[in-house]
Amino acid sequence: MRNLKRMLLGVFILLLVLVILAFVLENQQSVSLLFLGWSGPAIPVSLVVVVPLLVGMFIGPILGWFLGRSSRAVRKRLV
């Protein structure tokens, strides 16, 4: 059972990487973003989407871990 879970996780990660790679290869057009009057440099559309995706995939679990720790500490104080 444990090997099956590892294999399914590996397949999921491989599919995610393939989807991201296909997206990057298909979206090479350059865009310049405008935010509050500030214009950014012209970068590919794929970077505009993939970089925040990867940052979120990194920050999300860390934030969940911190929130989980704090909620466990609060529950211990209540008991």
N, CA, C, O and CB atoms as a CASP TS submission, in Angstrom:
PFRMAT TS
TARGET T0000
AUTHOR 0000-0000-0000
METHOD Language model
MODEL 1
PARENT N/A
ATOM      1  N   MET     1       0.823  -1.199   0.000  1.00  0.00           N
ATOM      2  CA  MET     1       0.000   0.000   0.000  1.00  0.00           C
ATOM      3  C   MET     1       0.865   1.259   0.000  1.00  0.00           C
ATOM      4  O   MET     1       0.557   2.240  -0.678  1.00  0.00           O
ATOM      5  CB  MET     1      -0.935   0.000   1.208  1.00  0.00           C
ATOM      6  N   ARG     2       1.951   1.215   0.771  1.00  0.00           N
ATOM      7  CA  ARG     2       2.830   2.375   0.845  1.00  0.00           C
ATOM      8  C   ARG     2       3.503   2.635  -0.501  1.00  0.00           C
ATOM      9  O   ARG     2       3.661   3.784  -0.914  1.00  0.00           O
ATOM     10  CB  ARG     2       3.887   2.175   1.937  1.00  0.00           C
ATOM     11  N   ASN     3       3.899   1.549  -1.183  1.00  0.00           N
ATOM     12  CA  ASN     3       4.528   1.709  -2.490  1.00  0.00           C
ATOM     13  C   ASN     3       3.543   2.254  -3.514  1.00  0.00           C
ATOM     14  O   ASN     3       3.929   3.019  -4.398  1.00  0.00           O
ATOM     15  CB  ASN     3       5.099   0.380  -2.971  1.00  0.00           C
ATOM     16  N   LEU     4       2.285   1.872  -3.407  1.00  0.00           N
ATOM     17  CA  LEU     4       1.264   2.372  -4.320  1.00  0.00           C
ATOM     18  C   LEU     4       1.084   3.879  -4.137  1.00  0.00           C
ATOM     19  O   LEU     4       0.973   4.611  -5.121  1.00  0.00           O
ATOM     20  CB  LEU     4      -0.075   1.635  -4.094  1.00  0.00           C
ATOM     21  N   LYS     5       1.053   4.347  -2.894  1.00  0.00           N
ATOM     22  CA  LYS     5       0.928   5.777  -2.628  1.00  0.00           C
ATOM     23  C   LYS     5       2.127   6.540  -3.177  1.00  0.00           C
ATOM     24  O   LYS     5       1.973   7.608  -3.769  1.00  0.00           O
ATOM     25  CB  LYS     5       0.784   6.031  -1.125  1.00  0.00           C
ATOM     26  N   ARG     6       3.321   5.988  -2.979  1.00  0.00           N
ATOM     27  CA  ARG     6       4.518   6.639  -3.515  1.00  0.00           C
ATOM     28  C   ARG     6       4.487   6.689  -5.033  1.00  0.00           C
ATOM     29  O   ARG     6       4.868   7.691  -5.637  1.00  0.00           O
ATOM     30  CB  ARG     6       5.774   5.915  -3.044  1.00  0.00           C
ATOM     31  N   MET     7       4.035   5.607  -5.642  1.00  0.00           N
ATOM     32  CA  MET     7       3.973   5.564  -7.098  1.00  0.00           C
ATOM     33  C   MET     7       2.941   6.568  -7.617  1.00  0.00           C
ATOM     34  O   MET     7       3.203   7.258  -8.602  1.00  0.00           O
ATOM     35  CB  MET     7       3.631   4.141  -7.582  1.00  0.00           C
ATOM     36  N   LEU     8       1.785   6.659  -6.979  1.00  0.00           N
ATOM     37  CA  LEU     8       0.769   7.621  -7.394  1.00  0.00           C
ATOM     38  C   LEU     8       1.254   9.055  -7.191  1.00  0.00           C
ATOM     39  O   LEU     8       0.979   9.918  -8.025  1.00  0.00           O
ATOM     40  CB  LEU     8      -0.530   7.389  -6.618  1.00  0.00           C
ATOM     41  N   LEU     9       1.958   9.317  -6.117  1.00  0.00           N
ATOM     42  CA  LEU     9       2.523  10.644  -5.892  1.00  0.00           C
ATOM     43  C   LEU     9       3.553  10.973  -6.971  1.00  0.00           C
ATOM     44  O   LEU     9       3.585  12.095  -7.479  1.00  0.00           O
ATOM     45  CB  LEU     9       3.164  10.729  -4.493  1.00  0.00           C
ATOM     46  N   GLY    10       4.389  10.007  -7.319  1.00  0.00           N
ATOM     47  CA  GLY    10       5.372  10.208  -8.372  1.00  0.00           C
ATOM     48  C   GLY    10       4.727  10.488  -9.713  1.00  0.00           C
ATOM     49  O   GLY    10       5.186  11.354 -10.458  1.00  0.00           O
ATOM     50  N   VAL    11       3.658   9.756 -10.029  1.00  0.00           N
ATOM     51  CA  VAL    11       2.939   9.972 -11.285  1.00  0.00           C
ATOM     52  C   VAL    11       2.292  11.350 -11.288  1.00  0.00           C
ATOM     53  O   VAL    11       2.322  12.040 -12.307  1.00  0.00           O
ATOM     54  CB  VAL    11       1.873   8.877 -11.503  1.00  0.00           C
ATOM     55  N   PHE    12       1.709  11.761 -10.171  1.00  0.00           N
ATOM     56  CA  PHE    12       1.088  13.082 -10.069  1.00  0.00           C
ATOM     57  C   PHE    12       2.118  14.190 -10.266  1.00  0.00           C
ATOM     58  O   PHE    12       1.868  15.150 -10.995  1.00  0.00           O
ATOM     59  CB  PHE    12       0.397  13.243  -8.709  1.00  0.00           C
ATOM     60  N   ILE    13       3.266  14.060  -9.623  1.00  0.00           N
ATOM     61  CA  ILE    13       4.314  15.072  -9.760  1.00  0.00           C
ATOM     62  C   ILE    13       4.831  15.104 -11.191  1.00  0.00           C
ATOM     63  O   ILE    13       5.070  16.183 -11.733  1.00  0.00           O
ATOM     64  CB  ILE    13       5.470  14.796  -8.778  1.00  0.00           C
ATOM     65  N   LEU    14       5.005  13.955 -11.805  1.00  0.00           N
ATOM     66  CA  LEU    14       5.456  13.903 -13.195  1.00  0.00           C
ATOM     67  C   LEU    14       4.453  14.568 -14.130  1.00  0.00           C
ATOM     68  O   LEU    14       4.843  15.318 -15.025  1.00  0.00           O
ATOM     69  CB  LEU    14       5.688  12.454 -13.622  1.00  0.00           C
ATOM     70  N   LEU    15       3.166  14.300 -13.930  1.00  0.00           N
ATOM     71  CA  LEU    15       2.133  14.936 -14.753  1.00  0.00           C
ATOM     72  C   LEU    15       2.115  16.447 -14.540  1.00  0.00           C
ATOM     73  O   LEU    15       1.956  17.204 -15.497  1.00  0.00           O
ATOM     74  CB  LEU    15       0.754  14.345 -14.433  1.00  0.00           C
ATOM     75  N   LEU    16       2.273  16.885 -13.308  1.00  0.00           N
ATOM     76  CA  LEU    16       2.311  18.321 -13.019  1.00  0.00           C
ATOM     77  C   LEU    16       3.487  18.987 -13.722  1.00  0.00           C
ATOM     78  O   LEU    16       3.339  20.066 -14.295  1.00  0.00           O
ATOM     79  CB  LEU    16       2.397  18.564 -11.505  1.00  0.00           C
ATOM     80  N   VAL    17       4.647  18.351 -13.680  1.00  0.00           N
ATOM     81  CA  VAL    17       5.826  18.896 -14.350  1.00  0.00           C
ATOM     82  C   VAL    17       5.605  18.937 -15.863  1.00  0.00           C
ATOM     83  O   VAL    17       5.982  19.912 -16.512  1.00  0.00           O
ATOM     84  CB  VAL    17       7.080  18.057 -14.011  1.00  0.00           C
ATOM     85  N   LEU    18       5.007  17.906 -16.423  1.00  0.00           N
ATOM     86  CA  LEU    18       4.751  17.882 -17.868  1.00  0.00           C
ATOM     87  C   LEU    18       3.761  18.963 -18.284  1.00  0.00           C
ATOM     88  O   LEU    18       3.934  19.587 -19.331  1.00  0.00           O
ATOM     89  CB  LEU    18       4.226  16.513 -18.289  1.00  0.00           C
ATOM     90  N   VAL    19       2.728  19.190 -17.482  1.00  0.00           N
ATOM     91  CA  VAL    19       1.752  20.236 -17.793  1.00  0.00           C
ATOM     92  C   VAL    19       2.416  21.611 -17.729  1.00  0.00           C
ATOM     93  O   VAL    19       2.186  22.451 -18.599  1.00  0.00           O
ATOM     94  CB  VAL    19       0.552  20.170 -16.818  1.00  0.00           C
ATOM     95  N   ILE    20       3.231  21.843 -16.711  1.00  0.00           N
ATOM     96  CA  ILE    20       3.933  23.127 -16.596  1.00  0.00           C
ATOM     97  C   ILE    20       4.894  23.313 -17.762  1.00  0.00           C
ATOM     98  O   ILE    20       4.988  24.409 -18.314  1.00  0.00           O
ATOM     99  CB  ILE    20       4.696  23.214 -15.257  1.00  0.00           C
ATOM    100  N   LEU    21       5.608  22.259 -18.142  1.00  0.00           N
ATOM    101  CA  LEU    21       6.533  22.344 -19.266  1.00  0.00           C
ATOM    102  C   LEU    21       5.799  22.644 -20.564  1.00  0.00           C
ATOM    103  O   LEU    21       6.252  23.474 -21.353  1.00  0.00           O
ATOM    104  CB  LEU    21       7.321  21.049 -19.400  1.00  0.00           C
ATOM    105  N   ALA    22       4.678  21.983 -20.793  1.00  0.00           N
ATOM    106  CA  ALA    22       3.891  22.244 -22.002  1.00  0.00           C
ATOM    107  C   ALA    22       3.386  23.682 -22.011  1.00  0.00           C
ATOM    108  O   ALA    22       3.396  24.331 -23.057  1.00  0.00           O
ATOM    109  CB  ALA    22       2.705  21.264 -22.101  1.00  0.00           C
ATOM    110  N   PHE    23       2.949  24.186 -20.869  1.00  0.00           N
ATOM    111  CA  PHE    23       2.479  25.560 -20.774  1.00  0.00           C
ATOM    112  C   PHE    23       3.601  26.540 -21.100  1.00  0.00           C
ATOM    113  O   PHE    23       3.394  27.506 -21.835  1.00  0.00           O
ATOM    114  CB  PHE    23       1.921  25.838 -19.377  1.00  0.00           C
ATOM    115  N   VAL    24       4.784  26.289 -20.553  1.00  0.00           N
ATOM    116  CA  VAL    24       5.921  27.174 -20.800  1.00  0.00           C
ATOM    117  C   VAL    24       6.293  27.174 -22.280  1.00  0.00           C
ATOM    118  O   VAL    24       6.567  28.227 -22.856  1.00  0.00           O
ATOM    119  CB  VAL    24       7.128  26.750 -19.948  1.00  0.00           C
ATOM    120  N   LEU    25       6.301  26.005 -22.887  1.00  0.00           N
ATOM    121  CA  LEU    25       6.684  25.921 -24.300  1.00  0.00           C
ATOM    122  C   LEU    25       5.648  26.559 -25.220  1.00  0.00           C
ATOM    123  O   LEU    25       6.004  27.041 -26.295  1.00  0.00           O
ATOM    124  CB  LEU    25       6.893  24.470 -24.698  1.00  0.00           C
ATOM    125  N   GLU    26       4.399  26.573 -24.834  1.00  0.00           N
ATOM    126  CA  GLU    26       3.344  27.133 -25.671  1.00  0.00           C
ATOM    127  C   GLU    26       3.145  28.638 -25.487  1.00  0.00           C
ATOM    128  O   GLU    26       2.496  29.275 -26.317  1.00  0.00           O
ATOM    129  CB  GLU    26       2.059  26.427 -25.387  1.00  0.00           C
ATOM    130  N   ASN    27       3.683  29.208 -24.429  1.00  0.00           N
ATOM    131  CA  ASN    27       3.434  30.622 -24.124  1.00  0.00           C
ATOM    132  C   ASN    27       4.742  31.396 -24.037  1.00  0.00           C
ATOM    133  O   ASN    27       5.157  31.801 -22.951  1.00  0.00           O
ATOM    134  CB  ASN    27       2.653  30.761 -22.809  1.00  0.00           C
ATOM    135  N   GLN    28       5.375  31.597 -25.151  1.00  0.00           N
ATOM    136  CA  GLN    28       6.645  32.311 -25.199  1.00  0.00           C
ATOM    137  C   GLN    28       6.493  33.774 -25.625  1.00  0.00           C
ATOM    138  O   GLN    28       7.497  34.476 -25.746  1.00  0.00           O
ATOM    139  CB  GLN    28       7.586  31.605 -26.142  1.00  0.00           C
ATOM    140  N   GLN    29       5.267  34.249 -25.856  1.00  0.00           N
ATOM    141  CA  GLN    29       5.055  35.641 -26.256  1.00  0.00           C
ATOM    142  C   GLN    29       5.447  36.559 -25.102  1.00  0.00           C
ATOM    143  O   GLN    29       5.195  36.259 -23.934  1.00  0.00           O
ATOM    144  CB  GLN    29       3.570  35.884 -26.676  1.00  0.00           C
ATOM    145  N   SER    30       6.069  37.682 -25.454  1.00  0.00           N
ATOM    146  CA  SER    30       6.477  38.639 -24.422  1.00  0.00           C
ATOM    147  C   SER    30       5.335  39.602 -24.108  1.00  0.00           C
ATOM    148  O   SER    30       4.603  40.038 -24.996  1.00  0.00           O
ATOM    149  CB  SER    30       7.731  39.424 -24.871  1.00  0.00           C
ATOM    150  N   VAL    31       5.204  39.920 -22.821  1.00  0.00           N
ATOM    151  CA  VAL    31       4.215  40.893 -22.373  1.00  0.00           C
ATOM    152  C   VAL    31       4.897  41.835 -21.390  1.00  0.00           C
ATOM    153  O   VAL    31       5.876  41.477 -20.736  1.00  0.00           O
ATOM    154  CB  VAL    31       2.973  40.191 -21.720  1.00  0.00           C
ATOM    155  N   SER    32       4.361  43.035 -21.305  1.00  0.00           N
ATOM    156  CA  SER    32       4.841  44.004 -20.336  1.00  0.00           C
ATOM    157  C   SER    32       3.676  44.317 -19.406  1.00  0.00           C
ATOM    158  O   SER    32       2.627  44.782 -19.852  1.00  0.00           O
ATOM    159  CB  SER    32       5.394  45.303 -21.034  1.00  0.00           C
ATOM    160  N   LEU    33       3.858  44.064 -18.128  1.00  0.00           N
ATOM    161  CA  LEU    33       2.784  44.288 -17.160  1.00  0.00           C
ATOM    162  C   LEU    33       2.785  45.734 -16.683  1.00  0.00           C
ATOM    163  O   LEU    33       3.839  46.357 -16.553  1.00  0.00           O
ATOM    164  CB  LEU    33       2.928  43.335 -15.964  1.00  0.00           C
ATOM    165  N   LEU    34       1.601  46.255 -16.427  1.00  0.00           N
ATOM    166  CA  LEU    34       1.433  47.612 -15.940  1.00  0.00           C
ATOM    167  C   LEU    34       0.671  47.536 -14.622  1.00  0.00           C
ATOM    168  O   LEU    34      -0.430  46.988 -14.571  1.00  0.00           O
ATOM    169  CB  LEU    34       0.687  48.510 -16.986  1.00  0.00           C
ATOM    170  N   PHE    35       1.257  48.089 -13.548  1.00  0.00           N
ATOM    171  CA  PHE    35       0.635  48.054 -12.230  1.00  0.00           C
ATOM    172  C   PHE    35       0.820  49.401 -11.566  1.00  0.00           C
ATOM    173  O   PHE    35       1.947  49.829 -11.317  1.00  0.00           O
ATOM    174  CB  PHE    35       1.231  46.922 -11.357  1.00  0.00           C
ATOM    175  N   LEU    36      -0.290  50.073 -11.276  1.00  0.00           N
ATOM    176  CA  LEU    36      -0.286  51.389 -10.616  1.00  0.00           C
ATOM    177  C   LEU    36       0.626  52.384 -11.338  1.00  0.00           C
ATOM    178  O   LEU    36       1.328  53.175 -10.707  1.00  0.00           O
ATOM    179  CB  LEU    36       0.158  51.245  -9.153  1.00  0.00           C
ATOM    180  N   GLY    37       0.602  52.329 -12.644  1.00  0.00           N
ATOM    181  CA  GLY    37       1.389  53.264 -13.429  1.00  0.00           C
ATOM    182  C   GLY    37       2.824  52.830 -13.673  1.00  0.00           C
ATOM    183  O   GLY    37       3.535  53.466 -14.450  1.00  0.00           O
ATOM    184  N   TRP    38       3.256  51.771 -13.032  1.00  0.00           N
ATOM    185  CA  TRP    38       4.613  51.279 -13.240  1.00  0.00           C
ATOM    186  C   TRP    38       4.588  50.206 -14.300  1.00  0.00           C
ATOM    187  O   TRP    38       3.779  49.281 -14.231  1.00  0.00           O
ATOM    188  CB  TRP    38       5.223  50.738 -11.929  1.00  0.00           C
ATOM    189  N   SER    39       5.458  50.315 -15.273  1.00  0.00           N
ATOM    190  CA  SER    39       5.533  49.343 -16.347  1.00  0.00           C
ATOM    191  C   SER    39       6.738  48.432 -16.109  1.00  0.00           C
ATOM    192  O   SER    39       7.853  48.898 -15.877  1.00  0.00           O
ATOM    193  CB  SER    39       5.630  50.047 -17.727  1.00  0.00           C
ATOM    194  N   GLY    40       6.490  47.142 -16.173  1.00  0.00           N
ATOM    195  CA  GLY    40       7.565  46.181 -15.981  1.00  0.00           C
ATOM    196  C   GLY    40       8.250  45.850 -17.291  1.00  0.00           C
ATOM    197  O   GLY    40       7.790  46.256 -18.359  1.00  0.00           O
ATOM    198  N   PRO    41       9.347  45.117 -17.214  1.00  0.00           N
ATOM    199  CA  PRO    41      10.039  44.719 -18.444  1.00  0.00           C
ATOM    200  C   PRO    41       9.217  43.687 -19.217  1.00  0.00           C
ATOM    201  O   PRO    41       8.353  43.016 -18.651  1.00  0.00           O
ATOM    202  CB  PRO    41      11.438  44.151 -18.118  1.00  0.00           C
ATOM    203  N   ALA    42       9.496  43.571 -20.506  1.00  0.00           N
ATOM    204  CA  ALA    42       8.809  42.583 -21.330  1.00  0.00           C
ATOM    205  C   ALA    42       9.380  41.202 -21.017  1.00  0.00           C
ATOM    206  O   ALA    42      10.558  40.935 -21.257  1.00  0.00           O
ATOM    207  CB  ALA    42       8.953  42.918 -22.848  1.00  0.00           C
ATOM    208  N   ILE    43       8.529  40.333 -20.480  1.00  0.00           N
ATOM    209  CA  ILE    43       8.930  38.961 -20.158  1.00  0.00           C
ATOM    210  C   ILE    43       7.902  38.012 -20.746  1.00  0.00           C
ATOM    211  O   ILE    43       6.771  38.419 -21.014  1.00  0.00           O
ATOM    212  CB  ILE    43       9.066  38.750 -18.613  1.00  0.00           C
ATOM    213  N   PRO    44       8.274  36.750 -20.951  1.00  0.00           N
ATOM    214  CA  PRO    44       7.316  35.791 -21.502  1.00  0.00           C
ATOM    215  C   PRO    44       6.111  35.575 -20.580  1.00  0.00           C
ATOM    216  O   PRO    44       6.226  35.656 -19.357  1.00  0.00           O
ATOM    217  CB  PRO    44       8.008  34.462 -21.762  1.00  0.00           C
ATOM    218  N   VAL    45       4.972  35.302 -21.185  1.00  0.00           N
ATOM    219  CA  VAL    45       3.738  35.044 -20.434  1.00  0.00           C
ATOM    220  C   VAL    45       3.936  33.876 -19.481  1.00  0.00           C
ATOM    221  O   VAL    45       3.408  33.888 -18.370  1.00  0.00           O
ATOM    222  CB  VAL    45       2.562  34.757 -21.392  1.00  0.00           C
ATOM    223  N   SER    46       4.680  32.880 -19.898  1.00  0.00           N
ATOM    224  CA  SER    46       4.868  31.699 -19.057  1.00  0.00           C
ATOM    225  C   SER    46       5.549  32.055 -17.737  1.00  0.00           C
ATOM    226  O   SER    46       5.228  31.468 -16.704  1.00  0.00           O
ATOM    227  CB  SER    46       5.689  30.645 -19.801  1.00  0.00           C
ATOM    228  N   LEU    47       6.473  32.996 -17.753  1.00  0.00           N
ATOM    229  CA  LEU    47       7.107  33.408 -16.491  1.00  0.00           C
ATOM    230  C   LEU    47       6.134  34.128 -15.584  1.00  0.00           C
ATOM    231  O   LEU    47       6.187  33.979 -14.363  1.00  0.00           O
ATOM    232  CB  LEU    47       8.304  34.302 -16.765  1.00  0.00           C
ATOM    233  N   VAL    48       5.246  34.909 -16.176  1.00  0.00           N
ATOM    234  CA  VAL    48       4.254  35.654 -15.399  1.00  0.00           C
ATOM    235  C   VAL    48       3.334  34.692 -14.643  1.00  0.00           C
ATOM    236  O   VAL    48       2.838  35.031 -13.569  1.00  0.00           O
ATOM    237  CB  VAL    48       3.424  36.576 -16.322  1.00  0.00           C
ATOM    238  N   VAL    49       3.107  33.513 -15.187  1.00  0.00           N
ATOM    239  CA  VAL    49       2.198  32.551 -14.564  1.00  0.00           C
ATOM    240  C   VAL    49       2.948  31.505 -13.742  1.00  0.00           C
ATOM    241  O   VAL    49       2.526  31.183 -12.632  1.00  0.00           O
ATOM    242  CB  VAL    49       1.357  31.863 -15.628  1.00  0.00           C
ATOM    243  N   VAL    50       4.039  30.975 -14.260  1.00  0.00           N
ATOM    244  CA  VAL    50       4.722  29.853 -13.612  1.00  0.00           C
ATOM    245  C   VAL    50       5.481  30.280 -12.356  1.00  0.00           C
ATOM    246  O   VAL    50       5.486  29.544 -11.369  1.00  0.00           O
ATOM    247  CB  VAL    50       5.682  29.197 -14.590  1.00  0.00           C
ATOM    248  N   VAL    51       6.111  31.432 -12.370  1.00  0.00           N
ATOM    249  CA  VAL    51       6.864  31.867 -11.182  1.00  0.00           C
ATOM    250  C   VAL    51       5.940  32.031  -9.963  1.00  0.00           C
ATOM    251  O   VAL    51       6.271  31.521  -8.893  1.00  0.00           O
ATOM    252  CB  VAL    51       7.595  33.200 -11.473  1.00  0.00           C
ATOM    253  N   PRO    52       4.789  32.726 -10.087  1.00  0.00           N
ATOM    254  CA  PRO    52       3.884  32.770  -8.920  1.00  0.00           C
ATOM    255  C   PRO    52       3.356  31.389  -8.522  1.00  0.00           C
ATOM    256  O   PRO    52       3.137  31.127  -7.339  1.00  0.00           O
ATOM    257  CB  PRO    52       2.706  33.690  -9.213  1.00  0.00           C
ATOM    258  N   LEU    53       3.153  30.511  -9.501  1.00  0.00           N
ATOM    259  CA  LEU    53       2.721  29.144  -9.186  1.00  0.00           C
ATOM    260  C   LEU    53       3.760  28.442  -8.326  1.00  0.00           C
ATOM    261  O   LEU    53       3.416  27.845  -7.306  1.00  0.00           O
ATOM    262  CB  LEU    53       2.471  28.341 -10.477  1.00  0.00           C
ATOM    263  N   LEU    54       5.022  28.506  -8.722  1.00  0.00           N
ATOM    264  CA  LEU    54       6.081  27.842  -7.966  1.00  0.00           C
ATOM    265  C   LEU    54       6.288  28.488  -6.596  1.00  0.00           C
ATOM    266  O   LEU    54       6.542  27.790  -5.614  1.00  0.00           O
ATOM    267  CB  LEU    54       7.386  27.871  -8.755  1.00  0.00           C
ATOM    268  N   VAL    55       6.181  29.807  -6.526  1.00  0.00           N
ATOM    269  CA  VAL    55       6.299  30.490  -5.234  1.00  0.00           C
ATOM    270  C   VAL    55       5.162  30.050  -4.304  1.00  0.00           C
ATOM    271  O   VAL    55       5.388  29.797  -3.120  1.00  0.00           O
ATOM    272  CB  VAL    55       6.280  32.036  -5.425  1.00  0.00           C
ATOM    273  N   GLY    56       3.957  29.961  -4.837  1.00  0.00           N
ATOM    274  CA  GLY    56       2.820  29.502  -4.036  1.00  0.00           C
ATOM    275  C   GLY    56       2.954  28.060  -3.592  1.00  0.00           C
ATOM    276  O   GLY    56       2.563  27.707  -2.479  1.00  0.00           O
ATOM    277  N   MET    57       3.513  27.217  -4.470  1.00  0.00           N
ATOM    278  CA  MET    57       3.725  25.812  -4.100  1.00  0.00           C
ATOM    279  C   MET    57       4.779  25.680  -3.012  1.00  0.00           C
ATOM    280  O   MET    57       4.788  24.695  -2.274  1.00  0.00           O
ATOM    281  CB  MET    57       4.138  24.993  -5.324  1.00  0.00           C
ATOM    282  N   PHE    58       5.658  26.653  -2.908  1.00  0.00           N
ATOM    283  CA  PHE    58       6.679  26.635  -1.868  1.00  0.00           C
ATOM    284  C   PHE    58       6.159  27.257  -0.567  1.00  0.00           C
ATOM    285  O   PHE    58       6.371  26.708   0.514  1.00  0.00           O
ATOM    286  CB  PHE    58       7.931  27.379  -2.345  1.00  0.00           C
ATOM    287  N   ILE    59       5.485  28.389  -0.674  1.00  0.00           N
ATOM    288  CA  ILE    59       5.024  29.115   0.505  1.00  0.00           C
ATOM    289  C   ILE    59       3.791  28.455   1.143  1.00  0.00           C
ATOM    290  O   ILE    59       3.649  28.475   2.366  1.00  0.00           O
ATOM    291  CB  ILE    59       4.705  30.559   0.132  1.00  0.00           C
ATOM    292  N   GLY    60       2.913  27.880   0.338  1.00  0.00           N
ATOM    293  CA  GLY    60       1.681  27.281   0.856  1.00  0.00           C
ATOM    294  C   GLY    60       1.911  26.239   1.940  1.00  0.00           C
ATOM    295  O   GLY    60       1.336  26.357   3.022  1.00  0.00           O
ATOM    296  N   PRO    61       2.736  25.215   1.688  1.00  0.00           N
ATOM    297  CA  PRO    61       2.976  24.218   2.739  1.00  0.00           C
ATOM    298  C   PRO    61       3.660  24.791   3.975  1.00  0.00           C
ATOM    299  O   PRO    61       3.384  24.358   5.094  1.00  0.00           O
ATOM    300  CB  PRO    61       3.812  23.097   2.190  1.00  0.00           C
ATOM    301  N   ILE    62       4.549  25.761   3.781  1.00  0.00           N
ATOM    302  CA  ILE    62       5.220  26.381   4.932  1.00  0.00           C
ATOM    303  C   ILE    62       4.201  27.134   5.781  1.00  0.00           C
ATOM    304  O   ILE    62       4.215  27.032   7.008  1.00  0.00           O
ATOM    305  CB  ILE    62       6.351  27.341   4.465  1.00  0.00           C
ATOM    306  N   LEU    63       3.321  27.885   5.134  1.00  0.00           N
ATOM    307  CA  LEU    63       2.278  28.617   5.850  1.00  0.00           C
ATOM    308  C   LEU    63       1.326  27.651   6.558  1.00  0.00           C
ATOM    309  O   LEU    63       0.927  27.899   7.696  1.00  0.00           O
ATOM    310  CB  LEU    63       1.495  29.521   4.881  1.00  0.00           C
ATOM    311  N   GLY    64       0.964  26.565   5.900  1.00  0.00           N
ATOM    312  CA  GLY    64       0.110  25.557   6.529  1.00  0.00           C
ATOM    313  C   GLY    64       0.770  24.921   7.734  1.00  0.00           C
ATOM    314  O   GLY    64       0.109  24.641   8.735  1.00  0.00           O
ATOM    315  N   TRP    65       2.070  24.692   7.644  1.00  0.00           N
ATOM    316  CA  TRP    65       2.796  24.103   8.768  1.00  0.00           C
ATOM    317  C   TRP    65       2.799  25.060   9.952  1.00  0.00           C
ATOM    318  O   TRP    65       2.558  24.642  11.084  1.00  0.00           O
ATOM    319  CB  TRP    65       4.242  23.749   8.361  1.00  0.00           C
ATOM    320  N   PHE    66       3.071  26.354   9.702  1.00  0.00           N
ATOM    321  CA  PHE    66       3.064  27.330  10.788  1.00  0.00           C
ATOM    322  C   PHE    66       1.683  27.464  11.412  1.00  0.00           C
ATOM    323  O   PHE    66       1.566  27.511  12.637  1.00  0.00           O
ATOM    324  CB  PHE    66       3.537  28.684  10.282  1.00  0.00           C
ATOM    325  N   LEU    67       0.640  27.528  10.601  1.00  0.00           N
ATOM    326  CA  LEU    67      -0.713  27.650  11.140  1.00  0.00           C
ATOM    327  C   LEU    67      -1.115  26.391  11.902  1.00  0.00           C
ATOM    328  O   LEU    67      -1.807  26.470  12.917  1.00  0.00           O
ATOM    329  CB  LEU    67      -1.715  27.925  10.014  1.00  0.00           C
ATOM    330  N   GLY    68      -0.683  25.239  11.416  1.00  0.00           N
ATOM    331  CA  GLY    68      -0.978  23.993  12.123  1.00  0.00           C
ATOM    332  C   GLY    68      -0.304  23.936  13.478  1.00  0.00           C
ATOM    333  O   GLY    68      -0.893  23.467  14.452  1.00  0.00           O
ATOM    334  N   ARG    69       0.920  24.408  13.541  1.00  0.00           N
ATOM    335  CA  ARG    69       1.637  24.426  14.821  1.00  0.00           C
ATOM    336  C   ARG    69       0.959  25.355  15.807  1.00  0.00           C
ATOM    337  O   ARG    69       0.804  25.015  16.980  1.00  0.00           O
ATOM    338  CB  ARG    69       3.094  24.851  14.620  1.00  0.00           C
ATOM    339  N   SER    70       0.553  26.533  15.338  1.00  0.00           N
ATOM    340  CA  SER    70      -0.051  27.491  16.270  1.00  0.00           C
ATOM    341  C   SER    70      -1.416  26.993  16.751  1.00  0.00           C
ATOM    342  O   SER    70      -1.766  27.190  17.915  1.00  0.00           O
ATOM    343  CB  SER    70      -0.196  28.876  15.602  1.00  0.00           C
ATOM    344  N   SER    71      -2.189  26.353  15.873  1.00  0.00           N
ATOM    345  CA  SER    71      -3.499  25.858  16.304  1.00  0.00           C
ATOM    346  C   SER    71      -3.351  24.697  17.281  1.00  0.00           C
ATOM    347  O   SER    71      -4.168  24.553  18.190  1.00  0.00           O
ATOM    348  CB  SER    71      -4.334  25.422  15.092  1.00  0.00           C
ATOM    349  N   ARG    72      -2.323  23.866  17.112  1.00  0.00           N
ATOM    350  CA  ARG    72      -2.082  22.783  18.056  1.00  0.00           C
ATOM    351  C   ARG    72      -1.687  23.337  19.425  1.00  0.00           C
ATOM    352  O   ARG    72      -2.091  22.800  20.456  1.00  0.00           O
ATOM    353  CB  ARG    72      -0.991  21.843  17.524  1.00  0.00           C
ATOM    354  N   ALA    73      -0.904  24.399  19.431  1.00  0.00           N
ATOM    355  CA  ALA    73      -0.501  25.016  20.704  1.00  0.00           C
ATOM    356  C   ALA    73      -1.709  25.604  21.417  1.00  0.00           C
ATOM    357  O   ALA    73      -1.811  25.498  22.640  1.00  0.00           O
ATOM    358  CB  ALA    73       0.562  26.112  20.469  1.00  0.00           C
ATOM    359  N   VAL    74      -2.612  26.213  20.693  1.00  0.00           N
ATOM    360  CA  VAL    74      -3.818  26.778  21.293  1.00  0.00           C
ATOM    361  C   VAL    74      -4.693  25.670  21.854  1.00  0.00           C
ATOM    362  O   VAL    74      -5.240  25.805  22.949  1.00  0.00           O
ATOM    363  CB  VAL    74      -4.603  27.609  20.263  1.00  0.00           C
ATOM    364  N   ARG    75      -4.832  24.574  21.116  1.00  0.00           N
ATOM    365  CA  ARG    75      -5.644  23.457  21.611  1.00  0.00           C
ATOM    366  C   ARG    75      -5.045  22.847  22.881  1.00  0.00           C
ATOM    367  O   ARG    75      -5.783  22.444  23.780  1.00  0.00           O
ATOM    368  CB  ARG    75      -5.778  22.380  20.527  1.00  0.00           C
ATOM    369  N   LYS    76      -3.706  22.777  22.957  1.00  0.00           N
ATOM    370  CA  LYS    76      -3.088  22.228  24.168  1.00  0.00           C
ATOM    371  C   LYS    76      -3.348  23.118  25.380  1.00  0.00           C
ATOM    372  O   LYS    76      -3.535  22.623  26.492  1.00  0.00           O
ATOM    373  CB  LYS    76      -1.581  22.054  23.964  1.00  0.00           C
ATOM    374  N   ARG    77      -3.359  24.433  25.161  1.00  0.00           N
ATOM    375  CA  ARG    77      -3.626  25.357  26.257  1.00  0.00           C
ATOM    376  C   ARG    77      -5.074  25.255  26.740  1.00  0.00           C
ATOM    377  O   ARG    77      -5.350  25.460  27.922  1.00  0.00           O
ATOM    378  CB  ARG    77      -3.320  26.786  25.823  1.00  0.00           C
ATOM    379  N   LEU    78      -5.995  24.940  25.829  1.00  0.00           N
ATOM    380  CA  LEU    78      -7.399  24.853  26.188  1.00  0.00           C
ATOM    381  C   LEU    78      -7.729  23.585  26.957  1.00  0.00           C
ATOM    382  O   LEU    78      -8.697  23.553  27.717  1.00  0.00           O
ATOM    383  CB  LEU    78      -8.245  24.928  24.954  1.00  0.00           C
ATOM    384  N   VAL    79      -6.944  22.556  26.771  1.00  0.00           N
ATOM    385  CA  VAL    79      -7.243  21.248  27.407  1.00  0.00           C
ATOM    386  C   VAL    79      -6.681  21.158  28.765  1.00  0.00           C
ATOM    387  O   VAL    79      -6.839  20.136  29.432  1.00  0.00           O
ATOM    388  CB  VAL    79      -6.716  20.109  26.590  1.00  0.00           C
TER
END
